Amino acid sequence: MCATKFFAGELSAPPAMAPPPNTRPPVSTPEEMLMRIEARLRRVVIKACENSMPASSVIDHVESFLVKAHRGKKTPSTDEWWKDILVEPPSVTHRKRDDTYITRFLFDGESSNGGFHRLLLHGLCQFHGLKASSSSMQITVNGQPAQARLLLATGTVSEDLKKVKMANYITMRKEQREEGSSAKSVSKKLEEVTS
């Protein structure tokens, strides 16, 4: 019941927001990046990456876009792909006064997958040290009023760990765990792959 209300955006509690990126301690490993995701959300993200190829695919695509956008790189427009998860393609703005990037993701408030994709995006933002905030809003689609959920991702992605991909790291971590390796060895292996 609570999950259904969450995904429908009906909970009366204020939206959970990650602490601002500048209040977080710097990270130096993919494991530290993973550990900065709020614990309950981290469990959901890990399960999604380990058990769902469609969820991993969404994470990979959004992460590639997000990392480029929040490092000031041009992001090729693939409007067709975004239609499956968003009302419109994401928009990126740059706030010059503090060199901060802001990406606006607009999810369909009536979509059965919209809440789940938004949840994954919150985890992805925390993984990369970005601030994420969600809110509900009314929009007009084809002349008709509709409910939407807005997620704003704010901040800049660290240059040091920009090549670390969340779904890849979680998958490698699972494989290494099954083989009996430690998280440190997974981080080291991932560093070798991304160098």
TIVO-2410 file (N, C-alpha, C; in nm, 3 decimals):
# residues 195
REC num residu      c1      c2      c3 atome chaine
REC   1      M   0.082  -0.119   0.000     N      A
REC   1      M   0.000   0.000   0.000    CA      A
REC   1      M   0.087   0.126   0.000     C      A
REC   2      C   0.187   0.130   0.087     N      A
REC   2      C   0.275   0.247   0.096    CA      A
REC   2      C   0.355   0.262  -0.034     C      A
REC   3      A   0.404   0.151  -0.088     N      A
REC   3      A   0.480   0.156  -0.213    CA      A
REC   3      A   0.392   0.208  -0.326     C      A
REC   4      T   0.269   0.164  -0.331     N      A
REC   4      T   0.176   0.209  -0.435    CA      A
REC   4      T   0.155   0.359  -0.423     C      A
REC   5      K   0.134   0.408  -0.301     N      A
REC   5      K   0.115   0.552  -0.281    CA      A
REC   5      K   0.243   0.629  -0.318     C      A
REC   6      F   0.361   0.572  -0.283     N      A
REC   6      F   0.486   0.639  -0.317    CA      A
REC   6      F   0.500   0.656  -0.468     C      A
REC   7      F   0.481   0.545  -0.540     N      A
REC   7      F   0.497   0.549  -0.685    CA      A
REC   7      F   0.393   0.637  -0.752     C      A
REC   8      A   0.280   0.654  -0.688     N      A
REC   8      A   0.177   0.743  -0.742    CA      A
REC   8      A   0.200   0.887  -0.700     C      A
REC   9      G   0.300   0.910  -0.613     N      A
REC   9      G   0.331   1.045  -0.567    CA      A
REC   9      G   0.230   1.101  -0.469     C      A
REC  10      E   0.162   1.011  -0.394     N      A
REC  10      E   0.055   1.054  -0.306    CA      A
REC  10      E   0.095   1.067  -0.160     C      A
REC  11      L   0.217   1.036  -0.123     N      A
REC  11      L   0.256   1.046   0.017    CA      A
REC  11      L   0.260   1.192   0.058     C      A
REC  12      S   0.215   1.220   0.179     N      A
REC  12      S   0.204   1.358   0.224    CA      A
REC  12      S   0.335   1.411   0.282     C      A
REC  13      A   0.432   1.326   0.303     N      A
REC  13      A   0.560   1.371   0.358    CA      A
REC  13      A   0.634   1.454   0.254     C      A
REC  14      P   0.716   1.550   0.298     N      A
REC  14      P   0.792   1.629   0.202    CA      A
REC  14      P   0.890   1.538   0.128     C      A
REC  15      P   0.927   1.571   0.005     N      A
REC  15      P   1.016   1.485  -0.072    CA      A
REC  15      P   1.151   1.470  -0.003     C      A
REC  16      A   1.204   1.349  -0.005     N      A
REC  16      A   1.336   1.324   0.053    CA      A
REC  16      A   1.439   1.385  -0.040     C      A
REC  17      M   1.531   1.456   0.020     N      A
REC  17      M   1.634   1.519  -0.061    CA      A
REC  17      M   1.770   1.475  -0.011     C      A
REC  18      A   1.859   1.447  -0.105     N      A
REC  18      A   1.995   1.413  -0.068    CA      A
REC  18      A   2.062   1.539  -0.014     C      A
REC  19      P   2.156   1.523   0.080     N      A
REC  19      P   2.226   1.641   0.127    CA      A
REC  19      P   2.299   1.708   0.011     C      A
REC  20      P   2.319   1.838   0.016     N      A
REC  20      P   2.392   1.904  -0.092    CA      A
REC  20      P   2.528   1.840  -0.113     C      A
REC  21      P   2.574   1.831  -0.239     N      A
REC  21      P   2.701   1.764  -0.267    CA      A
REC  21      P   2.819   1.822  -0.191     C      A
REC  22      N   2.819   1.953  -0.165     N      A
REC  22      N   2.935   2.014  -0.099    CA      A
REC  22      N   2.943   1.981   0.049     C      A
REC  23      T   2.842   1.917   0.109     N      A
REC  23      T   2.849   1.879   0.249    CA      A
REC  23      T   2.892   1.733   0.265     C      A
REC  24      R   2.908   1.664   0.156     N      A
REC  24      R   2.947   1.525   0.162    CA      A
REC  24      R   3.099   1.513   0.161     C      A
REC  25      P   3.153   1.414   0.232     N      A
REC  25      P   3.298   1.396   0.226    CA      A
REC  25      P   3.338   1.349   0.086     C      A
REC  26      P   3.456   1.387   0.041     N      A
REC  26      P   3.499   1.341  -0.091    CA      A
REC  26      P   3.515   1.189  -0.092     C      A
REC  27      V   3.491   1.131  -0.207     N      A
REC  27      V   3.504   0.985  -0.220    CA      A
REC  27      V   3.619   0.955  -0.315     C      A
REC  28      S   3.677   0.836  -0.297     N      A
REC  28      S   3.789   0.800  -0.385    CA      A
REC  28      S   3.771   0.663  -0.448     C      A
REC  29      T   3.665   0.590  -0.410     N      A
REC  29      T   3.643   0.458  -0.468    CA      A
REC  29      T   3.497   0.441  -0.508     C      A
REC  30      P   3.470   0.350  -0.601     N      A
REC  30      P   3.331   0.322  -0.637    CA      A
REC  30      P   3.248   0.273  -0.518     C      A
REC  31      E   3.310   0.198  -0.427     N      A
REC  31      E   3.237   0.150  -0.309    CA      A
REC  31      E   3.192   0.267  -0.222     C      A
REC  32      E   3.277   0.367  -0.206     N      A
REC  32      E   3.238   0.485  -0.129    CA      A
REC  32      E   3.125   0.560  -0.201     C      A
REC  33      M   3.127   0.563  -0.333     N      A
REC  33      M   3.019   0.625  -0.409    CA      A
REC  33      M   2.888   0.553  -0.381     C      A
REC  34      L   2.892   0.419  -0.382     N      A
REC  34      L   2.773   0.340  -0.356    CA      A
REC  34      L   2.722   0.361  -0.214     C      A
REC  35      M   2.813   0.372  -0.119     N      A
REC  35      M   2.774   0.386   0.022    CA      A
REC  35      M   2.714   0.524   0.053     C      A
REC  36      R   2.733   0.622  -0.033     N      A
REC  36      R   2.671   0.751  -0.005    CA      A
REC  36      R   2.524   0.756  -0.048     C      A
REC  37      I   2.475   0.650  -0.112     N      A
REC  37      I   2.331   0.640  -0.141    CA      A
REC  37      I   2.261   0.601  -0.011     C      A
REC  38      E   2.153   0.669   0.022     N      A
REC  38      E   2.076   0.640   0.143    CA      A
REC  38      E   2.047   0.490   0.149     C      A
REC  39      A   2.059   0.429   0.266     N      A
REC  39      A   2.057   0.284   0.284    CA      A
REC  39      A   1.936   0.215   0.221     C      A
REC  40      R   1.814   0.263   0.248     N      A
REC  40      R   1.696   0.196   0.192    CA      A
REC  40      R   1.693   0.208   0.041     C      A
REC  41      L   1.729   0.323  -0.010     N      A
REC  41      L   1.733   0.343  -0.154    CA      A
REC  41      L   1.844   0.258  -0.217     C      A
REC  42      R   1.956   0.247  -0.149     N      A
REC  42      R   2.068   0.166  -0.200    CA      A
REC  42      R   2.024   0.020  -0.220     C      A
REC  43      R   1.945  -0.033  -0.127     N      A
REC  43      R   1.898  -0.171  -0.142    CA      A
REC  43      R   1.812  -0.186  -0.267     C      A
REC  44      V   1.726  -0.090  -0.293     N      A
REC  44      V   1.639  -0.093  -0.411    CA      A
REC  44      V   1.723  -0.086  -0.539     C      A
REC  45      V   1.819   0.007  -0.541     N      A
REC  45      V   1.904   0.025  -0.659    CA      A
REC  45      V   1.988  -0.099  -0.685     C      A
REC  46      I   2.045  -0.158  -0.581     N      A
REC  46      I   2.127  -0.278  -0.599    CA      A
REC  46      I   2.042  -0.393  -0.653     C      A
REC  47      K   1.924  -0.414  -0.595     N      A
REC  47      K   1.835  -0.521  -0.644    CA      A
REC  47      K   1.798  -0.498  -0.790     C      A
REC  48      A   1.768  -0.374  -0.826     N      A
REC  48      A   1.730  -0.342  -0.964    CA      A
REC  48      A   1.846  -0.371  -1.059     C      A
REC  49      C   1.966  -0.331  -1.022     N      A
REC  49      C   2.082  -0.353  -1.110    CA      A
REC  49      C   2.119  -0.501  -1.120     C      A
REC  50      E   2.106  -0.573  -1.010     N      A
REC  50      E   2.143  -0.715  -1.010    CA      A
REC  50      E   2.039  -0.803  -1.078     C      A
REC  51      N   1.912  -0.765  -1.072     N      A
REC  51      N   1.806  -0.856  -1.115    CA      A
REC  51      N   1.724  -0.811  -1.234     C      A
REC  52      S   1.745  -0.691  -1.284     N      A
REC  52      S   1.659  -0.642  -1.392    CA      A
REC  52      S   1.742  -0.577  -1.502     C      A
REC  53      M   1.748  -0.644  -1.617     N      A
REC  53      M   1.819  -0.588  -1.731    CA      A
REC  53      M   1.754  -0.458  -1.779     C      A
REC  54      P   1.619  -0.449  -1.786     N      A
REC  54      P   1.559  -0.322  -1.827    CA      A
REC  54      P   1.595  -0.207  -1.732     C      A
REC  55      A   1.594  -0.232  -1.601     N      A
REC  55      A   1.630  -0.127  -1.505    CA      A
REC  55      A   1.777  -0.087  -1.523     C      A
REC  56      S   1.865  -0.184  -1.542     N      A
REC  56      S   2.007  -0.154  -1.566    CA      A
REC  56      S   2.025  -0.072  -1.692     C      A
REC  57      S   1.948  -0.103  -1.794     N      A
REC  57      S   1.955  -0.029  -1.920    CA      A
REC  57      S   1.913   0.116  -1.901     C      A
REC  58      V   1.805   0.138  -1.828     N      A
REC  58      V   1.759   0.274  -1.799    CA      A
REC  58      V   1.867   0.349  -1.722     C      A
REC  59      I   1.923   0.284  -1.620     N      A
REC  59      I   2.028   0.347  -1.539    CA      A
REC  59      I   2.147   0.383  -1.626     C      A
REC  60      D   2.193   0.292  -1.711     N      A
REC  60      D   2.308   0.319  -1.798    CA      A
REC  60      D   2.283   0.439  -1.889     C      A
REC  61      H   2.167   0.442  -1.952     N      A
REC  61      H   2.137   0.550  -2.046    CA      A
REC  61      H   2.128   0.685  -1.972     C      A
REC  62      V   2.054   0.688  -1.863     N      A
REC  62      V   2.038   0.813  -1.788    CA      A
REC  62      V   2.171   0.856  -1.728     C      A
REC  63      E   2.250   0.761  -1.680     N      A
REC  63      E   2.379   0.794  -1.620    CA      A
REC  63      E   2.474   0.854  -1.723     C      A
REC  64      S   2.479   0.797  -1.843     N      A
REC  64      S   2.566   0.853  -1.947    CA      A
REC  64      S   2.528   0.997  -1.975     C      A
REC  65      F   2.398   1.022  -1.988     N      A
REC  65      F   2.349   1.158  -2.011    CA      A
REC  65      F   2.384   1.250  -1.894     C      A
REC  66      L   2.352   1.205  -1.773     N      A
REC  66      L   2.370   1.286  -1.653    CA      A
REC  66      L   2.516   1.324  -1.630     C      A
REC  67      V   2.607   1.228  -1.644     N      A
REC  67      V   2.749   1.254  -1.621    CA      A
REC  67      V   2.802   1.355  -1.723     C      A
REC  68      K   2.767   1.338  -1.849     N      A
REC  68      K   2.811   1.434  -1.951    CA      A
REC  68      K   2.752   1.572  -1.923     C      A
REC  69      A   2.623   1.578  -1.898     N      A
REC  69      A   2.555   1.706  -1.875    CA      A
REC  69      A   2.612   1.779  -1.754     C      A
REC  70      H   2.640   1.707  -1.647     N      A
REC  70      H   2.686   1.771  -1.524    CA      A
REC  70      H   2.837   1.789  -1.520     C      A
REC  71      R   2.902   1.765  -1.632     N      A
REC  71      R   3.042   1.800  -1.650    CA      A
REC  71      R   3.056   1.906  -1.760     C      A
REC  72      G   2.941   1.956  -1.808     N      A
REC  72      G   2.942   2.061  -1.907    CA      A
REC  72      G   2.964   2.014  -2.050     C      A
REC  73      K   2.949   1.885  -2.074     N      A
REC  73      K   2.968   1.830  -2.208    CA      A
REC  73      K   2.836   1.832  -2.284     C      A
REC  74      K   2.846   1.842  -2.415     N      A
REC  74      K   2.727   1.835  -2.500    CA      A
REC  74      K   2.667   1.696  -2.491     C      A
REC  75      T   2.537   1.689  -2.483     N      A
REC  75      T   2.467   1.561  -2.477    CA      A
REC  75      T   2.384   1.547  -2.603     C      A
REC  76      P   2.414   1.442  -2.682     N      A
REC  76      P   2.337   1.424  -2.805    CA      A
REC  76      P   2.189   1.402  -2.774     C      A
REC  77      S   2.105   1.461  -2.856     N      A
REC  77      S   1.961   1.450  -2.833    CA      A
REC  77      S   1.908   1.319  -2.892     C      A
REC  78      T   1.857   1.235  -2.804     N      A
REC  78      T   1.794   1.110  -2.847    CA      A
REC  78      T   1.652   1.111  -2.795     C      A
REC  79      D   1.576   1.207  -2.847     N      A
REC  79      D   1.439   1.229  -2.799    CA      A
REC  79      D   1.354   1.103  -2.801     C      A
REC  80      E   1.375   1.018  -2.899     N      A
REC  80      E   1.293   0.897  -2.912    CA      A
REC  80      E   1.309   0.807  -2.789     C      A
REC  81      W   1.431   0.790  -2.739     N      A
REC  81      W   1.454   0.703  -2.623    CA      A
REC  81      W   1.383   0.757  -2.500     C      A
REC  82      W   1.387   0.888  -2.479     N      A
REC  82      W   1.329   0.948  -2.359    CA      A
REC  82      W   1.179   0.933  -2.353     C      A
REC  83      K   1.112   0.916  -2.467     N      A
REC  83      K   0.966   0.905  -2.470    CA      A
REC  83      K   0.915   0.788  -2.386     C      A
REC  84      D   0.999   0.685  -2.370     N      A
REC  84      D   0.957   0.568  -2.293    CA      A
REC  84      D   0.952   0.594  -2.143     C      A
REC  85      I   1.029   0.693  -2.095     N      A
REC  85      I   1.031   0.714  -1.949    CA      A
REC  85      I   0.995   0.855  -1.905     C      A
REC  86      L   0.999   0.953  -1.996     N      A
REC  86      L   0.972   1.092  -1.958    CA      A
REC  86      L   0.862   1.153  -2.045     C      A
REC  87      V   0.802   1.260  -1.995     N      A
REC  87      V   0.701   1.334  -2.071    CA      A
REC  87      V   0.769   1.410  -2.185     C      A
REC  88      E   0.891   1.457  -2.159     N      A
REC  88      E   0.970   1.531  -2.258    CA      A
REC  88      E   1.117   1.503  -2.230     C      A
REC  89      P   1.205   1.523  -2.329     N      A
REC  89      P   1.348   1.501  -2.304    CA      A
REC  89      P   1.397   1.592  -2.191     C      A
REC  90      P   1.498   1.549  -2.116     N      A
REC  90      P   1.548   1.632  -2.007    CA      A
REC  90      P   1.611   1.761  -2.060     C      A
REC  91      S   1.606   1.866  -1.979     N      A
REC  91      S   1.670   1.991  -2.017    CA      A
REC  91      S   1.778   2.024  -1.915     C      A
REC  92      V   1.889   2.080  -1.964     N      A
REC  92      V   2.004   2.111  -1.879    CA      A
REC  92      V   2.030   2.262  -1.884     C      A
REC  93      T   2.049   2.321  -1.766     N      A
REC  93      T   2.090   2.461  -1.759    CA      A
REC  93      T   2.217   2.470  -1.676     C      A
REC  94      H   2.294   2.575  -1.702     N      A
REC  94      H   2.419   2.597  -1.629    CA      A
REC  94      H   2.408   2.728  -1.553     C      A
REC  95      R   2.428   2.720  -1.424     N      A
REC  95      R   2.424   2.840  -1.339    CA      A
REC  95      R   2.570   2.886  -1.323     C      A
REC  96      K   2.606   2.991  -1.394     N      A
REC  96      K   2.746   3.034  -1.402    CA      A
REC  96      K   2.800   3.087  -1.268     C      A
REC  97      R   2.714   3.150  -1.188     N      A
REC  97      R   2.764   3.213  -1.065    CA      A
REC  97      R   2.832   3.113  -0.971     C      A
REC  98      D   2.788   2.986  -0.974     N      A
REC  98      D   2.852   2.885  -0.889    CA      A
REC  98      D   2.892   2.760  -0.968     C      A
REC  99      D   2.894   2.773  -1.101     N      A
REC  99      D   2.935   2.664  -1.191    CA      A
REC  99      D   2.860   2.534  -1.161     C      A
REC 100      T   2.728   2.546  -1.150     N      A
REC 100      T   2.643   2.432  -1.117    CA      A
REC 100      T   2.552   2.400  -1.236     C      A
REC 101      Y   2.535   2.271  -1.261     N      A
REC 101      Y   2.444   2.226  -1.366    CA      A
REC 101      Y   2.315   2.177  -1.303     C      A
REC 102      I   2.204   2.206  -1.370     N      A
REC 102      I   2.072   2.165  -1.323    CA      A
REC 102      I   2.002   2.094  -1.438     C      A
REC 103      T   1.961   1.970  -1.414     N      A
REC 103      T   1.888   1.895  -1.516    CA      A
REC 103      T   1.747   1.872  -1.466     C      A
REC 104      R   1.653   1.895  -1.557     N      A
REC 104      R   1.510   1.884  -1.527    CA      A
REC 104      R   1.456   1.759  -1.596     C      A
REC 105      F   1.407   1.663  -1.516     N      A
REC 105      F   1.345   1.541  -1.566    CA      A
REC 105      F   1.196   1.547  -1.532     C      A
REC 106      L   1.110   1.534  -1.631     N      A
REC 106      L   0.966   1.541  -1.609    CA      A
REC 106      L   0.903   1.405  -1.637     C      A
REC 107      F   0.859   1.338  -1.530     N      A
REC 107      F   0.801   1.204  -1.538    CA      A
REC 107      F   0.649   1.212  -1.544     C      A
REC 108      D   0.588   1.121  -1.615     N      A
REC 108      D   0.442   1.111  -1.621    CA      A
REC 108      D   0.393   1.066  -1.483     C      A
REC 109      G   0.309   1.147  -1.421     N      A
REC 109      G   0.257   1.115  -1.288    CA      A
REC 109      G   0.162   0.996  -1.287     C      A
REC 110      E   0.111   0.957  -1.403     N      A
REC 110      E   0.017   0.845  -1.413    CA      A
REC 110      E   0.085   0.715  -1.457     C      A
REC 111      S   0.211   0.722  -1.496     N      A
REC 111      S   0.283   0.605  -1.548    CA      A
REC 111      S   0.310   0.503  -1.437     C      A
REC 112      S   0.292   0.376  -1.470     N      A
REC 112      S   0.318   0.271  -1.371    CA      A
REC 112      S   0.468   0.257  -1.341     C      A
REC 113      N   0.553   0.293  -1.435     N      A
REC 113      N   0.699   0.282  -1.415    CA      A
REC 113      N   0.763   0.414  -1.374     C      A
REC 114      G   0.691   0.525  -1.386     N      A
REC 114      G   0.748   0.655  -1.359    CA      A
REC 114      G   0.807   0.669  -1.220     C      A
REC 115      G   0.737   0.621  -1.119     N      A
REC 115      G   0.787   0.630  -0.981    CA      A
REC 115      G   0.913   0.548  -0.962     C      A
REC 116      F   0.918   0.431  -1.023     N      A
REC 116      F   1.037   0.345  -1.011    CA      A
REC 116      F   1.156   0.410  -1.079     C      A
REC 117      H   1.136   0.463  -1.200     N      A
REC 117      H   1.246   0.528  -1.271    CA      A
REC 117      H   1.295   0.651  -1.195     C      A
REC 118      R   1.204   0.724  -1.135     N      A
REC 118      R   1.241   0.841  -1.055    CA      A
REC 118      R   1.322   0.799  -0.933     C      A
REC 119      L   1.283   0.690  -0.871     N      A
REC 119      L   1.356   0.636  -0.757    CA      A
REC 119      L   1.499   0.599  -0.797     C      A
REC 120      L   1.513   0.531  -0.912     N      A
REC 120      L   1.646   0.495  -0.961    CA      A
REC 120      L   1.730   0.620  -0.988     C      A
REC 121      L   1.667   0.724  -1.041     N      A
REC 121      L   1.739   0.848  -1.069    CA      A
REC 121      L   1.785   0.916  -0.940     C      A
REC 122      H   1.703   0.910  -0.835     N      A
REC 122      H   1.746   0.963  -0.705    CA      A
REC 122      H   1.873   0.890  -0.660     C      A
REC 123      G   1.875   0.757  -0.671     N      A
REC 123      G   1.993   0.680  -0.633    CA      A
REC 123      G   2.114   0.715  -0.718     C      A
REC 124      L   2.093   0.731  -0.846     N      A
REC 124      L   2.200   0.766  -0.939    CA      A
REC 124      L   2.259   0.903  -0.903     C      A
REC 125      C   2.174   0.997  -0.870     N      A
REC 125      C   2.222   1.130  -0.829    CA      A
REC 125      C   2.307   1.120  -0.702     C      A
REC 126      Q   2.260   1.045  -0.603     N      A
REC 126      Q   2.337   1.031  -0.480    CA      A
REC 126      Q   2.470   0.961  -0.507     C      A
REC 127      F   2.471   0.862  -0.594     N      A
REC 127      F   2.593   0.790  -0.630    CA      A
REC 127      F   2.697   0.887  -0.684     C      A
REC 128      H   2.655   0.983  -0.767     N      A
REC 128      H   2.747   1.078  -0.828    CA      A
REC 128      H   2.761   1.209  -0.750     C      A
REC 129      G   2.704   1.215  -0.630     N      A
REC 129      G   2.720   1.332  -0.545    CA      A
REC 129      G   2.638   1.452  -0.589     C      A
REC 130      L   2.529   1.427  -0.660     N      A
REC 130      L   2.441   1.535  -0.703    CA      A
REC 130      L   2.323   1.546  -0.608     C      A
REC 131      K   2.269   1.665  -0.597     N      A
REC 131      K   2.148   1.686  -0.517    CA      A
REC 131      K   2.028   1.653  -0.605     C      A
REC 132      A   1.931   1.582  -0.551     N      A
REC 132      A   1.810   1.549  -0.626    CA      A
REC 132      A   1.689   1.588  -0.543     C      A
REC 133      S   1.592   1.651  -0.609     N      A
REC 133      S   1.468   1.686  -0.541    CA      A
REC 133      S   1.351   1.659  -0.635     C      A
REC 134      S   1.241   1.609  -0.579     N      A
REC 134      S   1.122   1.577  -0.658    CA      A
REC 134      S   1.004   1.660  -0.609     C      A
REC 135      S   0.914   1.689  -0.702     N      A
REC 135      S   0.790   1.757  -0.666    CA      A
REC 135      S   0.683   1.722  -0.767     C      A
REC 136      S   0.558   1.740  -0.728     N      A
REC 136      S   0.445   1.717  -0.819    CA      A
REC 136      S   0.408   1.847  -0.886     C      A
REC 137      M   0.354   1.836  -1.006     N      A
REC 137      M   0.308   1.955  -1.075    CA      A
REC 137      M   0.202   1.919  -1.177     C      A
REC 138      Q   0.120   2.017  -1.211     N      A
REC 138      Q   0.021   2.000  -1.316    CA      A
REC 138      Q   0.081   2.048  -1.448     C      A
REC 139      I   0.063   1.969  -1.555     N      A
REC 139      I   0.108   2.008  -1.688    CA      A
REC 139      I  -0.009   1.992  -1.785     C      A
REC 140      T   0.009   2.039  -1.905     N      A
REC 140      T  -0.091   2.021  -2.009    CA      A
REC 140      T  -0.031   1.935  -2.119     C      A
REC 141      V  -0.098   1.825  -2.151     N      A
REC 141      V  -0.054   1.735  -2.257    CA      A
REC 141      V  -0.168   1.724  -2.357     C      A
REC 142      N  -0.140   1.762  -2.481     N      A
REC 142      N  -0.243   1.760  -2.587    CA      A
REC 142      N  -0.369   1.837  -2.545     C      A
REC 143      G  -0.348   1.950  -2.478     N      A
REC 143      G  -0.460   2.033  -2.438    CA      A
REC 143      G  -0.535   1.986  -2.314     C      A
REC 144      Q  -0.490   1.877  -2.253     N      A
REC 144      Q  -0.557   1.821  -2.136    CA      A
REC 144      Q  -0.467   1.834  -2.012     C      A
REC 145      P  -0.523   1.867  -1.896     N      A
REC 145      P  -0.441   1.872  -1.774    CA      A
REC 145      P  -0.395   1.731  -1.735     C      A
REC 146      A  -0.274   1.724  -1.686     N      A
REC 146      A  -0.218   1.595  -1.645    CA      A
REC 146      A  -0.127   1.617  -1.524     C      A
REC 147      Q  -0.109   1.512  -1.445     N      A
REC 147      Q  -0.021   1.514  -1.329    CA      A
REC 147      Q   0.118   1.470  -1.373     C      A
REC 148      A   0.221   1.540  -1.325     N      A
REC 148      A   0.359   1.503  -1.357    CA      A
REC 148      A   0.443   1.512  -1.230     C      A
REC 149      R   0.556   1.444  -1.233     N      A
REC 149      R   0.653   1.449  -1.123    CA      A
REC 149      R   0.782   1.506  -1.180     C      A
REC 150      L   0.829   1.613  -1.120     N      A
REC 150      L   0.951   1.680  -1.163    CA      A
REC 150      L   1.065   1.638  -1.073     C      A
REC 151      L   1.177   1.597  -1.132     N      A
REC 151      L   1.298   1.568  -1.056    CA      A
REC 151      L   1.405   1.664  -1.107     C      A
REC 152      L   1.464   1.739  -1.015     N      A
REC 152      L   1.575   1.828  -1.048    CA      A
REC 152      L   1.703   1.767  -0.994     C      A
REC 153      A   1.802   1.749  -1.080     N      A
REC 153      A   1.935   1.702  -1.041    CA      A
REC 153      A   2.027   1.823  -1.048     C      A
REC 154      T   2.095   1.854  -0.937     N      A
REC 154      T   2.175   1.975  -0.928    CA      A
REC 154      T   2.316   1.941  -0.879     C      A
REC 155      G   2.417   2.000  -0.944     N      A
REC 155      G   2.555   1.983  -0.901    CA      A
REC 155      G   2.648   1.961  -1.019     C      A
REC 156      T   2.769   1.919  -0.987     N      A
REC 156      T   2.870   1.890  -1.088    CA      A
REC 156      T   2.932   1.755  -1.055     C      A
REC 157      V   2.949   1.671  -1.157     N      A
REC 157      V   3.007   1.538  -1.137    CA      A
REC 157      V   3.158   1.550  -1.125     C      A
REC 158      S   3.215   1.480  -1.029     N      A
REC 158      S   3.360   1.482  -1.006    CA      A
REC 158      S   3.437   1.430  -1.126     C      A
REC 159      E   3.543   1.498  -1.159     N      A
REC 159      E   3.630   1.457  -1.270    CA      A
REC 159      E   3.697   1.323  -1.240     C      A
REC 160      D   3.733   1.301  -1.112     N      A
REC 160      D   3.809   1.183  -1.073    CA      A
REC 160      D   3.736   1.052  -1.100     C      A
REC 161      L   3.607   1.048  -1.073     N      A
REC 161      L   3.535   0.922  -1.081    CA      A
REC 161      L   3.427   0.924  -1.189     C      A
REC 162      K   3.444   1.006  -1.291     N      A
REC 162      K   3.342   1.021  -1.394    CA      A
REC 162      K   3.321   0.894  -1.476     C      A
REC 163      K   3.421   0.807  -1.483     N      A
REC 163      K   3.408   0.686  -1.564    CA      A
REC 163      K   3.339   0.572  -1.490     C      A
REC 164      V   3.318   0.586  -1.361     N      A
REC 164      V   3.254   0.481  -1.283    CA      A
REC 164      V   3.106   0.478  -1.317     C      A
REC 165      K   3.058   0.363  -1.361     N      A
REC 165      K   2.916   0.345  -1.396    CA      A
REC 165      K   2.852   0.262  -1.286     C      A
REC 166      M   2.744   0.313  -1.230     N      A
REC 166      M   2.680   0.250  -1.115    CA      A
REC 166      M   2.637   0.106  -1.143     C      A
REC 167      A   2.562   0.083  -1.251     N      A
REC 167      A   2.513  -0.052  -1.279    CA      A
REC 167      A   2.630  -0.149  -1.304     C      A
REC 168      N   2.733  -0.103  -1.375     N      A
REC 168      N   2.850  -0.189  -1.399    CA      A
REC 168      N   2.918  -0.226  -1.268     C      A
REC 169      Y   2.935  -0.127  -1.181     N      A
REC 169      Y   3.000  -0.154  -1.054    CA      A
REC 169      Y   2.919  -0.252  -0.970     C      A
REC 170      I   2.789  -0.232  -0.964     N      A
REC 170      I   2.705  -0.322  -0.884    CA      A
REC 170      I   2.709  -0.464  -0.940     C      A
REC 171      T   2.707  -0.476  -1.072     N      A
REC 171      T   2.712  -0.608  -1.135    CA      A
REC 171      T   2.847  -0.675  -1.108     C      A
REC 172      M   2.956  -0.600  -1.125     N      A
REC 172      M   3.089  -0.656  -1.096    CA      A
REC 172      M   3.101  -0.696  -0.950     C      A
REC 173      R   3.046  -0.614  -0.864     N      A
REC 173      R   3.048  -0.641  -0.719    CA      A
REC 173      R   2.977  -0.772  -0.688     C      A
REC 174      K   2.862  -0.795  -0.752     N      A
REC 174      K   2.786  -0.918  -0.732    CA      A
REC 174      K   2.866  -1.038  -0.782     C      A
REC 175      E   2.924  -1.028  -0.901     N      A
REC 175      E   3.003  -1.137  -0.957    CA      A
REC 175      E   3.122  -1.170  -0.868     C      A
REC 176      Q   3.190  -1.066  -0.819     N      A
REC 176      Q   3.306  -1.088  -0.732    CA      A
REC 176      Q   3.263  -1.148  -0.599     C      A
REC 177      R   3.148  -1.105  -0.548     N      A
REC 177      R   3.097  -1.159  -0.422    CA      A
REC 177      R   3.069  -1.309  -0.438     C      A
REC 178      E   3.011  -1.345  -0.552     N      A
REC 178      E   2.983  -1.486  -0.579    CA      A
REC 178      E   3.111  -1.567  -0.593     C      A
REC 179      E   3.219  -1.500  -0.637     N      A
REC 179      E   3.349  -1.567  -0.649    CA      A
REC 179      E   3.428  -1.561  -0.518     C      A
REC 180      G   3.379  -1.482  -0.421     N      A
REC 180      G   3.445  -1.472  -0.291    CA      A
REC 180      G   3.544  -1.358  -0.280     C      A
REC 181      S   3.541  -1.261  -0.370     N      A
REC 181      S   3.633  -1.147  -0.364    CA      A
REC 181      S   3.574  -1.036  -0.278     C      A
REC 182      S   3.660  -0.944  -0.236     N      A
REC 182      S   3.616  -0.832  -0.152    CA      A
REC 182      S   3.577  -0.712  -0.237     C      A
REC 183      A   3.509  -0.617  -0.174     N      A
REC 183      A   3.469  -0.493  -0.242    CA      A
REC 183      A   3.592  -0.415  -0.289     C      A
REC 184      K   3.702  -0.421  -0.212     N      A
REC 184      K   3.823  -0.350  -0.252    CA      A
REC 184      K   3.879  -0.405  -0.382     C      A
REC 185      S   3.875  -0.538  -0.398     N      A
REC 185      S   3.927  -0.596  -0.523    CA      A
REC 185      S   3.837  -0.561  -0.640     C      A
REC 186      V   3.707  -0.548  -0.617     N      A
REC 186      V   3.615  -0.507  -0.723    CA      A
REC 186      V   3.645  -0.364  -0.763     C      A
REC 187      S   3.668  -0.276  -0.665     N      A
REC 187      S   3.701  -0.137  -0.694    CA      A
REC 187      S   3.829  -0.129  -0.774     C      A
REC 188      K   3.928  -0.210  -0.736     N      A
REC 188      K   4.056  -0.211  -0.806    CA      A
REC 188      K   4.037  -0.260  -0.949     C      A
REC 189      K   3.959  -0.366  -0.968     N      A
REC 189      K   3.934  -0.420  -1.102    CA      A
REC 189      K   3.860  -0.316  -1.187     C      A
REC 190      L   3.765  -0.247  -1.127     N      A
REC 190      L   3.689  -0.145  -1.201    CA      A
REC 190      L   3.781  -0.030  -1.240     C      A
REC 191      E   3.873   0.009  -1.151     N      A
REC 191      E   3.969   0.116  -1.183    CA      A
REC 191      E   4.054   0.076  -1.303     C      A
REC 192      E   4.095  -0.052  -1.310     N      A
REC 192      E   4.174  -0.100  -1.423    CA      A
REC 192      E   4.096  -0.093  -1.553     C      A
REC 193      V   3.968  -0.128  -1.547     N      A
REC 193      V   3.883  -0.128  -1.666    CA      A
REC 193      V   3.857   0.014  -1.715     C      A
REC 194      T   3.837   0.109  -1.622     N      A
REC 194      T   3.800   0.245  -1.663    CA      A
REC 194      T   3.922   0.336  -1.687     C      A
REC 195      S   4.040   0.290  -1.657     N      A
REC 195      S   4.162   0.374  -1.677    CA      A
REC 195      S   4.203   0.378  -1.821     C      A
***
